[in-house]
Amino acid sequence: MSHEVETMAYAGETPWHKLGTKVDNLMTSAEAIRAASLDWLVEQRPLAFQDAYGQWVEVDNGYANVRTKDDTFLGYSTERYEPFQIHEMFRFTDSLLQDGVMRYETAGSLFNGKRVWILCRMNNDYRIADDEYYKFILMANGNDGKFGLHMNPTETRVVCNNTLTWSIGADGKLARWSFKHTRNLRAELENARKLMEVSTETSRAFQKWAERACVEAVRASDVVRVAEALIGEPTAELANKQPRAHTRLINKHNRFINIWEQEKERTGFTAYTLVNTITGFADHGGVQLNGSKKDATMKDQRTAESMLTGKIAQFKQDGIEMVKELVRV
């Protein structure tokens, strides 16, 4: 997705795509905004069209979202839409930094300003088996009139850059929050602080669960069963009726098993290995998204959004729930 990074600043290690402005010390919000070139506003401007007589007619309840510093068109909206500005995003994350909960890691703009994100790293890394995990809060905001404001707690297994959502709790729901761009957004966002406290508890619950999963054995047949449940079963009937679809499905299964074999070398026939297989498969191209494969820009955009709120995130949750049910840890 590197070619869709418009501007970016980062602290710490250089990102894999080697783009952006490096800030040597821990970033403040002012440093992040300046280094990532995020010092701009979103403004709603009335839409109009030219009628058959050459007269301009203003569109009722129709607006263009525009970046004020260069008049870049970002998307369409209505009068119910309320822009959420970049400085407001940082004001919220600043309050968390003041509590000593986390620090800024990266911030930037995607897709010519249509998306803006802030990634903050929590101050409580941990280890499971020989794997080191970093905990993050990702805040992403859309300026195109479609994508709302999203907050996701995620955990990254450093060795392979796989991500996990924190919510492995009894409610079975992903710990992620989304807010529509309405006048109620700011009041709703204040409640997110309380929700973050809950997500921290589910993170601790996941750590305990994963530690137990490291010693819970699974069989090769269990791996195949989970793969078929998540990806689909390559039946003889499918091979006869849709041979190409059958071949694609076989290829997906082979990719899943290849990841399992690689993970198994590190952590054996365990439930923890199976979880890492699921997340690795999902994060690295195993989940098919809708849309044209030829449009690289839209493909990257769909992938980014799916990892945040959509099909990829749901795939991981479904898979982890299957593993929990399988071993009853």
N, C-alpha and C positions, 0 to 999 in steps of 0.2 A: 504494500500500500504506500510505499515511499513516495511515488510520484504524485500522490494526492495530498502530501503534507505541504501546505502553503507556507506557514511560518511555524517555528517551534523554538523553545528554549528548554534546556535540561540541566540538571545538576547530577554529579556523579559520573557513572560510566557512559560512554558514547553509545547512543542507540544503534541497533543493528543496521539501520538505513543510512547512518552517518550524516544525517541532515540536522539542521538547527543550530542555535547559538549556545555554546557551552558557558555556564555560569560556574566559576570555580568554587564558590562557597555556597552554603545553603541559601536558597532563594527566598526573598520576601515577595509579597504579592506585587509590590511596585517593580521590583527587579524582574519578575516573571513577565509582567505586562509589557515592560519596556523591551526586554530581550526577545520576547516572542512576537513583537509588533502587534500586540493586541489592544493598543490604545485607540479603539474606535467604537462607534455606536451604531445601533440598528434603528432605522427610522421607517415608519409606515408612510407611504406617499400614495395619494389617490390615483386610481387607474382611470384611463379614458380611452375612447376609441373614436375614429373619424367616420362619421356617417356618410351616406351617399351624396350629401350636398357639401361635403368637405368641412362640416362643422364638428368640433370636438365635443363629445358627450361623456360626462363623467359617469363611471360605473357605480351603481348603487351598492354599497357595502363591499367594495372591492379595493384592495390595497396592494402595493408592491413593497416588499421588505427590501430596504436599500442600505448598504454600508455607506455612512455619511462621508468618510474620508476620501473615497474615490468613486462614489456613485455606483458601486458594483451591485447588480441586481441579485438578490438572494432567494426570492421566492414570493409566492402570493399569500395573502391573508385576508381576514375579514375584520370588522370592527370589534368583534369579541376577542380578537387576538391581542395579547399584551407582550411586547418584546421584553425579554429578560436579558439585561445588559451584562457584558463581561465583568465590569467592575462589581456588579451585584453577586456574580458567582464567587469572585475572590473575597468579597466581604464575608460571605458565609464560611468559606474555607479558612479565612483568617481567624475566625472565632474558634475554630477547632485547633488551629496551630497555637493559639494563645493558651489553650488548655493543655498544651504539651502532648497532644494525642498523636500528632503526625507532622510531616514536613513536606514541602513541595518537591516533586521529582521531575515532572515535565508539564508543559502547557503549550498549547498551540492551536492552529487553525487548519481545518481540512476542507477540501472541495471548495476552494475560493471563498471561504468564510461561511459556508452553509452550516458547518459544524465547528464548535469550539470545545476544547476539552482541557481539564485540569486533572493531573494524576498526582495524588499525595501518598506518600509512603508512611505506613504506621510505624510506631516505634517499638514493635514487639515481634521481631523475626523469631522463627522457631525451626526445629529439625524433627523429621520423622525418618526413621531408619538412617540412611546416609544422605538424605535429601534435605536441602535447605529451602525454606519457604519464606518469601517476602509477602507482606500483607499491604494492600493498597486500597484506596478509595478513588474511584474514577467518577468524575462529574463531567457530563457531556451535555451540551446545549445545542439545539437546532435553531437556526435563524431563517429557515426556508418556509415556515408556515406549516410544516408537516411533523417534523421530529421535535418532541418536547424536551423537557429538562429531565435528565436521567442521572441517578446515582447508583453505583454498583460497588459493593465491597468485593474484591477479588483477591485470590492468593496465587502467587506464581511459584511454581517449582523451578528453581534456578537452573537445574541441570539441563532442562529441555524446553523451558519457557512455556510449559503448559499452565493453564489457568483453571482455578476452581472457584465456584461461588461459595461463600461462607455458609449459606443456609443448608445444613444437613440435619436440621432439627426435626422434631416430631410433626411440625405443621406441614412438612413436605413442600414448602414453597421457597422459591428463590429469594434471597435477601437482596432485592433490588427495588428501587422506587422510581416512579415516573410521575411527572407533573405536567399538566397541560398549560399552555401559555394563556392563562386567563388572569383576571384581577385577583383571584384567590391564591395564585401561585405562591406569593411571598409568605402568606400566613401558613400555607400547607408545608412550605419548606422548613419553617421553624419546628414543625413536629418531627422532621427527619432526624434531628439530634437525638430525640428519645429512641427512635427506631434504630439508630446506630448503636446505641447501648445494647439493644436486644441482639443485633447482628454480631456484636463482640462476644456475647454469650454463646451464640450458635457456632462461632469460630472456635471457641474453646471446646465445645462439644465435638466438633469435627476432629480436632487434634486428638482428643481421647479416643474417638472412634477409629481414626486412621492408625493409631498406635496399636490398637487391638487387632485391626485388619492385617497388620504386618505378620501376625502369627496364625491367622486363620487360613486354612488350606482351601484351595479350589481345585477342581479337576479340569482336564482338557475339555471334557464334554460340557462343563459349565461355561467355559469361554465361548464355545461354539453356540451354545444356547442363548447366551447374552447377545452375541453378534447377530444371530438370526432374529431375535426380538427387536433389536435396535435398527438393523439395516434391512432385514427382509430375508426370506428363505429362498435360495435358488433352486426351485423345484423343477422336476422333469417337465411338468405341464408348462411352466414358464419358458423352458428351453424350446419346447415345441411351438408354442404360440408366438413368443417374442424372443427369438434367439439373441438379438442385440442387447435387449434389456437383461437377459440372463447373463450374458458375458460381462456387462457392466457390473452386475451384482456380484459375480464371482470375483472380479477385480477388486471390488470394495472389501469383500471378505478376506481376500489375500492380503490386502493392505492392513486390515485389522489384525490378522494373525501375525503378520510380520512385526507390527508394533508390539504385540504381546510377547513374541520371542525375544525382542530386544529388551523389553522391560524385565522379562523373566530371568535374564542373565544377571540382573542386579538384585532383584528381590524375590525370586523364586515363584512357586505355585501358590500365590497368596491373593487374598481379596484386595490388598493394597496394590498389587501388580495389575489386577484387572481394572481398578479405578484409573490408574495412570494410563492404561491402554485406551480406555474410553475417552479420557480428556485429550490424549495425544492424537487420537483419530479425529476427534471433533475439531481441534484447533488447527490441524494441519491438512485441511482440504477434504476430509472424509465425508462431511455433511453437504449434500447437494442443495444449493439455493436456487430459487426460481429466477428466471431472467436469461437474457442472452449471454452466452459465454464469450461472444466476440467483443462486447463492450466492456473493456477492462476497467474503465472508470466506474461504471455502475456496479460491476462485480465486486470491486474493492469496497464500494460504499455499502453494498448489501452485506458483505462479510463483516465489516466493522459493526454495523448495526445489529447483525444477528448474534455476534459474540456478546454484545452488550445486553440485548433485550429479546432476542428472537430464537430462531430455530437451533442455532449452535448451543446457546445457553440451555435451552430446553432439552436437547439431546443429552447433554452432560447430566442434568438433573435426573432424567429418566433412567440413564444408565447407572448412576450411583444408587438410586432407589432399588434397582434390580439387584445390585451387589449386596445391599443391606438386607434385602429380603432373602437372598441366596444363602448368606452365611449367618444371619441373625446375630450379628455381633452386638 
